Structure formats: C-alpha cells, structure tokens
Amino acid sequence: YYQVSEDRDPEGPSNGEFRIMRGGAWNTPPPGVRVSHRGWMLPDHRFSNIGFRCVLDEIPEP
C-alpha cells in the first residue's frame, strides 16, 4: 500500500473491515501515546482510550 500511496495525507483503501487508530490516550502505556503509534479496530468498537485530541500551537497568555 505505502509503495503506491501519496506521500502526504494518503486516503487509504476505499473499503475494508477495520479502521486505523492513531496515538493513544490518558490510560495508554507510554509507547502507545506517540502520534506515530498505529493500531486497528472494528468501526463499531468503543473504548475510553479511543477518540480525538485537542491540540494548541501555543499556550495563550493569561
């Protein structure tokens, strides 16, 4: 797949059974918290360590 996909923001296959999970959460062991960490799961599975992250470019002045 990666040999023929775009270098930036590849869309992935148009169909499939699983979804890719990126990074980790507050309860993930340190190696899994890296944004480069990848996993897979069925689309209808729900867990407390799967979701989205809010990110700031910089901390605003008070």
N, CA, C, O and CB atoms as a CASP TS submission, in Angstrom:
PFRMAT TS
TARGET T0000
AUTHOR 0000-0000-0000
METHOD Language model
MODEL 1
PARENT N/A
ATOM      1  N   TYR     1       0.821  -1.205   0.000  1.00  0.00           N
ATOM      2  CA  TYR     1       0.000   0.000   0.000  1.00  0.00           C
ATOM      3  C   TYR     1       0.858   1.260   0.000  1.00  0.00           C
ATOM      4  O   TYR     1       0.647   2.148  -0.826  1.00  0.00           O
ATOM      5  CB  TYR     1      -0.930   0.003   1.205  1.00  0.00           C
ATOM      6  N   TYR     2       1.827   1.351   0.919  1.00  0.00           N
ATOM      7  CA  TYR     2       2.624   2.568   1.041  1.00  0.00           C
ATOM      8  C   TYR     2       3.539   2.809  -0.154  1.00  0.00           C
ATOM      9  O   TYR     2       3.959   3.945  -0.374  1.00  0.00           O
ATOM     10  CB  TYR     2       3.448   2.507   2.294  1.00  0.00           C
ATOM     11  N   GLN     3       3.854   1.792  -0.922  1.00  0.00           N
ATOM     12  CA  GLN     3       4.702   1.973  -2.101  1.00  0.00           C
ATOM     13  C   GLN     3       3.973   2.712  -3.218  1.00  0.00           C
ATOM     14  O   GLN     3       4.619   3.312  -4.077  1.00  0.00           O
ATOM     15  CB  GLN     3       5.190   0.624  -2.608  1.00  0.00           C
ATOM     16  N   VAL     4       2.648   2.680  -3.225  1.00  0.00           N
ATOM     17  CA  VAL     4       1.885   3.318  -4.298  1.00  0.00           C
ATOM     18  C   VAL     4       0.984   4.448  -3.801  1.00  0.00           C
ATOM     19  O   VAL     4       0.244   5.029  -4.595  1.00  0.00           O
ATOM     20  CB  VAL     4       1.047   2.286  -5.009  1.00  0.00           C
ATOM     21  N   SER     5       1.029   4.776  -2.498  1.00  0.00           N
ATOM     22  CA  SER     5       0.147   5.817  -1.958  1.00  0.00           C
ATOM     23  C   SER     5       0.828   7.184  -1.998  1.00  0.00           C
ATOM     24  O   SER     5       2.033   7.280  -2.226  1.00  0.00           O
ATOM     25  CB  SER     5      -0.268   5.476  -0.513  1.00  0.00           C
ATOM     26  N   GLU     6       0.052   8.227  -1.776  1.00  0.00           N
ATOM     27  CA  GLU     6       0.571   9.594  -1.731  1.00  0.00           C
ATOM     28  C   GLU     6       1.536   9.746  -0.559  1.00  0.00           C
ATOM     29  O   GLU     6       1.387   9.075   0.462  1.00  0.00           O
ATOM     30  CB  GLU     6      -0.587  10.618  -1.617  1.00  0.00           C
ATOM     31  N   ASP     7       2.530  10.630  -0.706  1.00  0.00           N
ATOM     32  CA  ASP     7       3.476  10.885   0.378  1.00  0.00           C
ATOM     33  C   ASP     7       2.828  11.643   1.529  1.00  0.00           C
ATOM     34  O   ASP     7       3.165  11.422   2.692  1.00  0.00           O
ATOM     35  CB  ASP     7       4.672  11.664  -0.142  1.00  0.00           C
ATOM     36  N   ARG     8       1.896  12.538   1.204  1.00  0.00           N
ATOM     37  CA  ARG     8       1.220  13.330   2.241  1.00  0.00           C
ATOM     38  C   ARG     8      -0.262  13.000   2.259  1.00  0.00           C
ATOM     39  O   ARG     8      -0.917  12.955   1.218  1.00  0.00           O
ATOM     40  CB  ARG     8       1.429  14.847   2.005  1.00  0.00           C
ATOM     41  N   ASP     9      -0.779  12.770   3.451  1.00  0.00           N
ATOM     42  CA  ASP     9      -2.215  12.579   3.665  1.00  0.00           C
ATOM     43  C   ASP     9      -2.822  11.506   2.760  1.00  0.00           C
ATOM     44  O   ASP     9      -3.767  11.798   2.027  1.00  0.00           O
ATOM     45  CB  ASP     9      -2.937  13.883   3.447  1.00  0.00           C
ATOM     46  N   PRO    10      -2.309  10.277   2.789  1.00  0.00           N
ATOM     47  CA  PRO    10      -2.905   9.222   1.955  1.00  0.00           C
ATOM     48  C   PRO    10      -4.322   8.912   2.422  1.00  0.00           C
ATOM     49  O   PRO    10      -4.589   8.899   3.623  1.00  0.00           O
ATOM     50  CB  PRO    10      -2.039   7.940   1.992  1.00  0.00           C
ATOM     51  N   GLU    11      -5.214   8.668   1.500  1.00  0.00           N
ATOM     52  CA  GLU    11      -6.612   8.419   1.834  1.00  0.00           C
ATOM     53  C   GLU    11      -6.862   7.002   2.319  1.00  0.00           C
ATOM     54  O   GLU    11      -7.816   6.777   3.063  1.00  0.00           O
ATOM     55  CB  GLU    11      -7.477   8.697   0.643  1.00  0.00           C
ATOM     56  N   GLY    12      -6.061   6.067   1.935  1.00  0.00           N
ATOM     57  CA  GLY    12      -6.284   4.680   2.321  1.00  0.00           C
ATOM     58  C   GLY    12      -7.252   4.010   1.371  1.00  0.00           C
ATOM     59  O   GLY    12      -7.753   4.637   0.437  1.00  0.00           O
ATOM     60  N   PRO    13      -7.517   2.729   1.610  1.00  0.00           N
ATOM     61  CA  PRO    13      -8.412   1.992   0.721  1.00  0.00           C
ATOM     62  C   PRO    13      -9.844   2.516   0.814  1.00  0.00           C
ATOM     63  O   PRO    13     -10.238   3.067   1.842  1.00  0.00           O
ATOM     64  CB  PRO    13      -8.378   0.500   1.055  1.00  0.00           C
ATOM     65  N   SER    14     -10.611   2.347  -0.241  1.00  0.00           N
ATOM     66  CA  SER    14     -11.993   2.841  -0.263  1.00  0.00           C
ATOM     67  C   SER    14     -12.944   1.938   0.505  1.00  0.00           C
ATOM     68  O   SER    14     -14.071   2.342   0.794  1.00  0.00           O
ATOM     69  CB  SER    14     -12.473   2.979  -1.691  1.00  0.00           C
ATOM     70  N   ASN    15     -12.522   0.731   0.841  1.00  0.00           N
ATOM     71  CA  ASN    15     -13.374  -0.153   1.638  1.00  0.00           C
ATOM     72  C   ASN    15     -12.496  -1.052   2.495  1.00  0.00           C
ATOM     73  O   ASN    15     -11.284  -1.132   2.295  1.00  0.00           O
ATOM     74  CB  ASN    15     -14.308  -1.003   0.728  1.00  0.00           C
ATOM     75  N   GLY    16     -13.118  -1.722   3.442  1.00  0.00           N
ATOM     76  CA  GLY    16     -12.381  -2.610   4.335  1.00  0.00           C
ATOM     77  C   GLY    16     -13.172  -2.860   5.601  1.00  0.00           C
ATOM     78  O   GLY    16     -14.185  -2.208   5.852  1.00  0.00           O
ATOM     79  N   GLU    17     -12.710  -3.799   6.388  1.00  0.00           N
ATOM     80  CA  GLU    17     -13.419  -4.197   7.595  1.00  0.00           C
ATOM     81  C   GLU    17     -12.962  -3.425   8.828  1.00  0.00           C
ATOM     82  O   GLU    17     -13.738  -3.257   9.770  1.00  0.00           O
ATOM     83  CB  GLU    17     -13.240  -5.672   7.828  1.00  0.00           C
ATOM     84  N   PHE    18     -11.716  -2.952   8.839  1.00  0.00           N
ATOM     85  CA  PHE    18     -11.150  -2.329  10.029  1.00  0.00           C
ATOM     86  C   PHE    18     -10.867  -0.852   9.812  1.00  0.00           C
ATOM     87  O   PHE    18     -10.822  -0.373   8.679  1.00  0.00           O
ATOM     88  CB  PHE    18      -9.877  -3.042  10.437  1.00  0.00           C
ATOM     89  N   ARG    19     -10.677  -0.133  10.922  1.00  0.00           N
ATOM     90  CA  ARG    19     -10.275   1.271  10.900  1.00  0.00           C
ATOM     91  C   ARG    19      -8.934   1.385  11.611  1.00  0.00           C
ATOM     92  O   ARG    19      -8.625   0.593  12.502  1.00  0.00           O
ATOM     93  CB  ARG    19     -11.355   2.191  11.571  1.00  0.00           C
ATOM     94  N   ILE    20      -8.147   2.369  11.216  1.00  0.00           N
ATOM     95  CA  ILE    20      -6.849   2.606  11.835  1.00  0.00           C
ATOM     96  C   ILE    20      -7.024   3.526  13.033  1.00  0.00           C
ATOM     97  O   ILE    20      -7.757   4.512  12.967  1.00  0.00           O
ATOM     98  CB  ILE    20      -5.850   3.212  10.819  1.00  0.00           C
ATOM     99  N   MET    21      -6.341   3.195  14.137  1.00  0.00           N
ATOM    100  CA  MET    21      -6.300   4.054  15.324  1.00  0.00           C
ATOM    101  C   MET    21      -4.909   4.659  15.395  1.00  0.00           C
ATOM    102  O   MET    21      -3.916   3.962  15.191  1.00  0.00           O
ATOM    103  CB  MET    21      -6.645   3.253  16.642  1.00  0.00           C
ATOM    104  N   ARG    22      -4.829   5.955  15.684  1.00  0.00           N
ATOM    105  CA  ARG    22      -3.539   6.629  15.793  1.00  0.00           C
ATOM    106  C   ARG    22      -3.347   7.166  17.197  1.00  0.00           C
ATOM    107  O   ARG    22      -4.285   7.671  17.814  1.00  0.00           O
ATOM    108  CB  ARG    22      -3.428   7.766  14.767  1.00  0.00           C
ATOM    109  N   GLY    23      -2.116   7.053  17.703  1.00  0.00           N
ATOM    110  CA  GLY    23      -1.791   7.596  19.009  1.00  0.00           C
ATOM    111  C   GLY    23      -2.470   6.833  20.132  1.00  0.00           C
ATOM    112  O   GLY    23      -2.941   5.714  19.932  1.00  0.00           O
ATOM    113  N   GLY    24      -2.522   7.430  21.301  1.00  0.00           N
ATOM    114  CA  GLY    24      -3.095   6.771  22.468  1.00  0.00           C
ATOM    115  C   GLY    24      -3.938   7.729  23.277  1.00  0.00           C
ATOM    116  O   GLY    24      -4.484   8.693  22.741  1.00  0.00           O
ATOM    117  N   ALA    25      -4.046   7.465  24.576  1.00  0.00           N
ATOM    118  CA  ALA    25      -4.903   8.268  25.440  1.00  0.00           C
ATOM    119  C   ALA    25      -4.283   8.372  26.826  1.00  0.00           C
ATOM    120  O   ALA    25      -3.147   7.947  27.037  1.00  0.00           O
ATOM    121  CB  ALA    25      -6.322   7.664  25.522  1.00  0.00           C
ATOM    122  N   TRP    26      -5.024   8.932  27.762  1.00  0.00           N
ATOM    123  CA  TRP    26      -4.541   9.119  29.128  1.00  0.00           C
ATOM    124  C   TRP    26      -4.196   7.795  29.807  1.00  0.00           C
ATOM    125  O   TRP    26      -3.353   7.770  30.703  1.00  0.00           O
ATOM    126  CB  TRP    26      -5.582   9.858  29.947  1.00  0.00           C
ATOM    127  N   ASN    27      -4.825   6.706  29.400  1.00  0.00           N
ATOM    128  CA  ASN    27      -4.595   5.418  30.057  1.00  0.00           C
ATOM    129  C   ASN    27      -3.793   4.448  29.190  1.00  0.00           C
ATOM    130  O   ASN    27      -3.811   3.242  29.439  1.00  0.00           O
ATOM    131  CB  ASN    27      -5.920   4.787  30.427  1.00  0.00           C
ATOM    132  N   THR    28      -3.096   4.952  28.187  1.00  0.00           N
ATOM    133  CA  THR    28      -2.288   4.125  27.296  1.00  0.00           C
ATOM    134  C   THR    28      -0.846   4.099  27.802  1.00  0.00           C
ATOM    135  O   THR    28      -0.330   5.144  28.199  1.00  0.00           O
ATOM    136  CB  THR    28      -2.351   4.656  25.832  1.00  0.00           C
ATOM    137  N   PRO    29      -0.179   2.942  27.803  1.00  0.00           N
ATOM    138  CA  PRO    29       1.236   2.900  28.195  1.00  0.00           C
ATOM    139  C   PRO    29       2.077   3.818  27.303  1.00  0.00           C
ATOM    140  O   PRO    29       1.720   4.031  26.144  1.00  0.00           O
ATOM    141  CB  PRO    29       1.774   1.451  28.122  1.00  0.00           C
ATOM    142  N   PRO    30       3.186   4.369  27.815  1.00  0.00           N
ATOM    143  CA  PRO    30       3.979   5.363  27.081  1.00  0.00           C
ATOM    144  C   PRO    30       4.292   5.039  25.620  1.00  0.00           C
ATOM    145  O   PRO    30       4.165   5.934  24.785  1.00  0.00           O
ATOM    146  CB  PRO    30       5.244   5.562  27.785  1.00  0.00           C
ATOM    147  N   PRO    31       4.694   3.819  25.257  1.00  0.00           N
ATOM    148  CA  PRO    31       4.995   3.591  23.834  1.00  0.00           C
ATOM    149  C   PRO    31       3.792   3.820  22.906  1.00  0.00           C
ATOM    150  O   PRO    31       3.977   4.150  21.735  1.00  0.00           O
ATOM    151  CB  PRO    31       5.503   2.177  23.648  1.00  0.00           C
ATOM    152  N   GLY    32       2.575   3.652  23.410  1.00  0.00           N
ATOM    153  CA  GLY    32       1.393   3.811  22.578  1.00  0.00           C
ATOM    154  C   GLY    32       0.859   5.216  22.487  1.00  0.00           C
ATOM    155  O   GLY    32      -0.079   5.470  21.730  1.00  0.00           O
ATOM    156  N   VAL    33       1.437   6.150  23.247  1.00  0.00           N
ATOM    157  CA  VAL    33       0.942   7.526  23.255  1.00  0.00           C
ATOM    158  C   VAL    33       1.504   8.336  22.092  1.00  0.00           C
ATOM    159  O   VAL    33       0.940   9.367  21.727  1.00  0.00           O
ATOM    160  CB  VAL    33       1.293   8.203  24.573  1.00  0.00           C
ATOM    161  N   ARG    34       2.587   7.889  21.518  1.00  0.00           N
ATOM    162  CA  ARG    34       3.195   8.609  20.394  1.00  0.00           C
ATOM    163  C   ARG    34       2.213   8.728  19.235  1.00  0.00           C
ATOM    164  O   ARG    34       1.471   7.790  18.945  1.00  0.00           O
ATOM    165  CB  ARG    34       4.481   7.899  19.928  1.00  0.00           C
ATOM    166  N   VAL    35       2.210   9.868  18.583  1.00  0.00           N
ATOM    167  CA  VAL    35       1.303  10.090  17.456  1.00  0.00           C
ATOM    168  C   VAL    35       1.607   9.137  16.305  1.00  0.00           C
ATOM    169  O   VAL    35       0.746   8.891  15.460  1.00  0.00           O
ATOM    170  CB  VAL    35       1.397  11.539  16.974  1.00  0.00           C
ATOM    171  N   SER    36       2.819   8.604  16.265  1.00  0.00           N
ATOM    172  CA  SER    36       3.178   7.662  15.201  1.00  0.00           C
ATOM    173  C   SER    36       2.680   6.245  15.478  1.00  0.00           C
ATOM    174  O   SER    36       2.754   5.388  14.597  1.00  0.00           O
ATOM    175  CB  SER    36       4.681   7.643  15.016  1.00  0.00           C
ATOM    176  N   HIS    37       2.175   5.984  16.681  1.00  0.00           N
ATOM    177  CA  HIS    37       1.665   4.648  17.017  1.00  0.00           C
ATOM    178  C   HIS    37       0.389   4.367  16.221  1.00  0.00           C
ATOM    179  O   HIS    37      -0.477   5.233  16.100  1.00  0.00           O
ATOM    180  CB  HIS    37       1.391   4.529  18.548  1.00  0.00           C
ATOM    181  N   ARG    38       0.279   3.164  15.687  1.00  0.00           N
ATOM    182  CA  ARG    38      -0.897   2.774  14.910  1.00  0.00           C
ATOM    183  C   ARG    38      -1.459   1.459  15.431  1.00  0.00           C
ATOM    184  O   ARG    38      -0.716   0.604  15.914  1.00  0.00           O
ATOM    185  CB  ARG    38      -0.547   2.651  13.413  1.00  0.00           C
ATOM    186  N   GLY    39      -2.738   1.308  15.335  1.00  0.00           N
ATOM    187  CA  GLY    39      -3.422   0.071  15.684  1.00  0.00           C
ATOM    188  C   GLY    39      -4.617  -0.096  14.762  1.00  0.00           C
ATOM    189  O   GLY    39      -4.801   0.695  13.837  1.00  0.00           O
ATOM    190  N   TRP    40      -5.422  -1.103  15.000  1.00  0.00           N
ATOM    191  CA  TRP    40      -6.616  -1.324  14.182  1.00  0.00           C
ATOM    192  C   TRP    40      -7.754  -1.803  15.066  1.00  0.00           C
ATOM    193  O   TRP    40      -7.528  -2.362  16.139  1.00  0.00           O
ATOM    194  CB  TRP    40      -6.335  -2.348  13.055  1.00  0.00           C
ATOM    195  N   MET    41      -8.975  -1.581  14.609  1.00  0.00           N
ATOM    196  CA  MET    41     -10.155  -1.985  15.357  1.00  0.00           C
ATOM    197  C   MET    41     -11.367  -1.952  14.437  1.00  0.00           C
ATOM    198  O   MET    41     -11.378  -1.240  13.433  1.00  0.00           O
ATOM    199  CB  MET    41     -10.372  -1.072  16.587  1.00  0.00           C
ATOM    200  N   LEU    42     -12.366  -2.711  14.781  1.00  0.00           N
ATOM    201  CA  LEU    42     -13.626  -2.664  14.043  1.00  0.00           C
ATOM    202  C   LEU    42     -14.286  -1.304  14.261  1.00  0.00           C
ATOM    203  O   LEU    42     -14.194  -0.759  15.361  1.00  0.00           O
ATOM    204  CB  LEU    42     -14.576  -3.817  14.487  1.00  0.00           C
ATOM    205  N   PRO    43     -14.944  -0.741  13.259  1.00  0.00           N
ATOM    206  CA  PRO    43     -15.518   0.606  13.365  1.00  0.00           C
ATOM    207  C   PRO    43     -16.548   0.783  14.475  1.00  0.00           C
ATOM    208  O   PRO    43     -16.703   1.894  14.983  1.00  0.00           O
ATOM    209  CB  PRO    43     -16.146   0.968  12.075  1.00  0.00           C
ATOM    210  N   ASP    44     -17.251  -0.263  14.865  1.00  0.00           N
ATOM    211  CA  ASP    44     -18.296  -0.097  15.880  1.00  0.00           C
ATOM    212  C   ASP    44     -17.797  -0.305  17.307  1.00  0.00           C
ATOM    213  O   ASP    44     -18.605  -0.236  18.233  1.00  0.00           O
ATOM    214  CB  ASP    44     -19.422  -1.055  15.607  1.00  0.00           C
ATOM    215  N   HIS    45     -16.514  -0.554  17.530  1.00  0.00           N
ATOM    216  CA  HIS    45     -15.972  -0.722  18.878  1.00  0.00           C
ATOM    217  C   HIS    45     -15.765   0.634  19.532  1.00  0.00           C
ATOM    218  O   HIS    45     -15.353   1.589  18.874  1.00  0.00           O
ATOM    219  CB  HIS    45     -14.647  -1.506  18.843  1.00  0.00           C
ATOM    220  N   ARG    46     -16.051   0.719  20.826  1.00  0.00           N
ATOM    221  CA  ARG    46     -15.901   1.956  21.589  1.00  0.00           C
ATOM    222  C   ARG    46     -15.128   1.659  22.863  1.00  0.00           C
ATOM    223  O   ARG    46     -15.437   0.699  23.570  1.00  0.00           O
ATOM    224  CB  ARG    46     -17.286   2.588  21.916  1.00  0.00           C
ATOM    225  N   PHE    47     -14.129   2.476  23.159  1.00  0.00           N
ATOM    226  CA  PHE    47     -13.323   2.337  24.367  1.00  0.00           C
ATOM    227  C   PHE    47     -12.930   3.721  24.855  1.00  0.00           C
ATOM    228  O   PHE    47     -12.957   4.683  24.087  1.00  0.00           O
ATOM    229  CB  PHE    47     -12.065   1.460  24.107  1.00  0.00           C
ATOM    230  N   SER    48     -12.561   3.830  26.134  1.00  0.00           N
ATOM    231  CA  SER    48     -12.198   5.128  26.704  1.00  0.00           C
ATOM    232  C   SER    48     -10.857   5.642  26.199  1.00  0.00           C
ATOM    233  O   SER    48     -10.547   6.819  26.378  1.00  0.00           O
ATOM    234  CB  SER    48     -12.166   5.035  28.206  1.00  0.00           C
ATOM    235  N   ASN    49     -10.059   4.789  25.576  1.00  0.00           N
ATOM    236  CA  ASN    49      -8.760   5.254  25.084  1.00  0.00           C
ATOM    237  C   ASN    49      -8.743   5.444  23.570  1.00  0.00           C
ATOM    238  O   ASN    49      -7.676   5.446  22.956  1.00  0.00           O
ATOM    239  CB  ASN    49      -7.677   4.273  25.483  1.00  0.00           C
ATOM    240  N   ILE    50      -9.908   5.603  22.975  1.00  0.00           N
ATOM    241  CA  ILE    50     -10.017   5.862  21.539  1.00  0.00           C
ATOM    242  C   ILE    50     -10.831   7.135  21.363  1.00  0.00           C
ATOM    243  O   ILE    50     -11.885   7.284  21.982  1.00  0.00           O
ATOM    244  CB  ILE    50     -10.678   4.650  20.776  1.00  0.00           C
ATOM    245  N   GLY    51     -10.367   8.032  20.547  1.00  0.00           N
ATOM    246  CA  GLY    51     -11.114   9.266  20.331  1.00  0.00           C
ATOM    247  C   GLY    51     -10.274  10.284  19.599  1.00  0.00           C
ATOM    248  O   GLY    51      -9.495   9.935  18.712  1.00  0.00           O
ATOM    249  N   PHE    52     -10.430  11.545  19.967  1.00  0.00           N
ATOM    250  CA  PHE    52      -9.680  12.606  19.310  1.00  0.00           C
ATOM    251  C   PHE    52      -8.914  13.387  20.356  1.00  0.00           C
ATOM    252  O   PHE    52      -9.179  13.273  21.553  1.00  0.00           O
ATOM    253  CB  PHE    52     -10.614  13.536  18.503  1.00  0.00           C
ATOM    254  N   ARG    53      -7.965  14.179  19.898  1.00  0.00           N
ATOM    255  CA  ARG    53      -7.160  15.013  20.785  1.00  0.00           C
ATOM    256  C   ARG    53      -7.362  16.472  20.426  1.00  0.00           C
ATOM    257  O   ARG    53      -7.480  16.830  19.254  1.00  0.00           O
ATOM    258  CB  ARG    53      -5.666  14.632  20.702  1.00  0.00           C
ATOM    259  N   CYS    54      -7.398  17.302  21.446  1.00  0.00           N
ATOM    260  CA  CYS    54      -7.395  18.751  21.238  1.00  0.00           C
ATOM    261  C   CYS    54      -5.953  19.222  21.381  1.00  0.00           C
ATOM    262  O   CYS    54      -5.270  18.846  22.334  1.00  0.00           O
ATOM    263  CB  CYS    54      -8.350  19.494  22.261  1.00  0.00           C
ATOM    264  N   VAL    55      -5.489  20.031  20.454  1.00  0.00           N
ATOM    265  CA  VAL    55      -4.095  20.456  20.443  1.00  0.00           C
ATOM    266  C   VAL    55      -4.025  21.969  20.274  1.00  0.00           C
ATOM    267  O   VAL    55      -4.789  22.557  19.509  1.00  0.00           O
ATOM    268  CB  VAL    55      -3.309  19.743  19.317  1.00  0.00           C
ATOM    269  N   LEU    56      -3.093  22.592  21.002  1.00  0.00           N
ATOM    270  CA  LEU    56      -2.817  24.019  20.861  1.00  0.00           C
ATOM    271  C   LEU    56      -1.453  24.201  20.226  1.00  0.00           C
ATOM    272  O   LEU    56      -0.522  23.458  20.538  1.00  0.00           O
ATOM    273  CB  LEU    56      -2.883  24.741  22.230  1.00  0.00           C
ATOM    274  N   ASP    57      -1.318  25.179  19.338  1.00  0.00           N
ATOM    275  CA  ASP    57       0.002  25.512  18.811  1.00  0.00           C
ATOM    276  C   ASP    57       0.875  26.112  19.905  1.00  0.00           C
ATOM    277  O   ASP    57       2.077  25.854  19.969  1.00  0.00           O
ATOM    278  CB  ASP    57      -0.116  26.488  17.628  1.00  0.00           C
ATOM    279  N   GLU    58       0.262  26.906  20.755  1.00  0.00           N
ATOM    280  CA  GLU    58       0.971  27.503  21.884  1.00  0.00           C
ATOM    281  C   GLU    58      -0.030  27.815  22.982  1.00  0.00           C
ATOM    282  O   GLU    58      -1.226  27.948  22.722  1.00  0.00           O
ATOM    283  CB  GLU    58       1.737  28.787  21.454  1.00  0.00           C
ATOM    284  N   ILE    59       0.456  27.930  24.202  1.00  0.00           N
ATOM    285  CA  ILE    59      -0.421  28.238  25.334  1.00  0.00           C
ATOM    286  C   ILE    59      -0.713  29.736  25.310  1.00  0.00           C
ATOM    287  O   ILE    59       0.215  30.544  25.274  1.00  0.00           O
ATOM    288  CB  ILE    59       0.229  27.808  26.702  1.00  0.00           C
ATOM    289  N   PRO    60      -2.003  30.118  25.330  1.00  0.00           N
ATOM    290  CA  PRO    60      -2.342  31.543  25.286  1.00  0.00           C
ATOM    291  C   PRO    60      -1.906  32.262  26.565  1.00  0.00           C
ATOM    292  O   PRO    60      -1.880  31.667  27.642  1.00  0.00           O
ATOM    293  CB  PRO    60      -3.850  31.722  25.073  1.00  0.00           C
ATOM    294  N   GLU    61      -1.569  33.525  26.436  1.00  0.00           N
ATOM    295  CA  GLU    61      -1.224  34.346  27.599  1.00  0.00           C
ATOM    296  C   GLU    61      -2.463  34.541  28.460  1.00  0.00           C
ATOM    297  O   GLU    61      -3.560  34.701  27.925  1.00  0.00           O
ATOM    298  CB  GLU    61      -0.637  35.721  27.162  1.00  0.00           C
ATOM    299  N   PRO    62      -2.314  34.532  29.792  1.00  0.00           N
ATOM    300  CA  PRO    62      -3.498  34.754  30.668  1.00  0.00           C
ATOM    301  C   PRO    62      -4.003  36.180  30.608  1.00  0.00           C
ATOM    302  O   PRO    62      -4.978  36.519  31.278  1.00  0.00           O
ATOM    303  CB  PRO    62      -3.162  34.408  32.118  1.00  0.00           C
TER
END
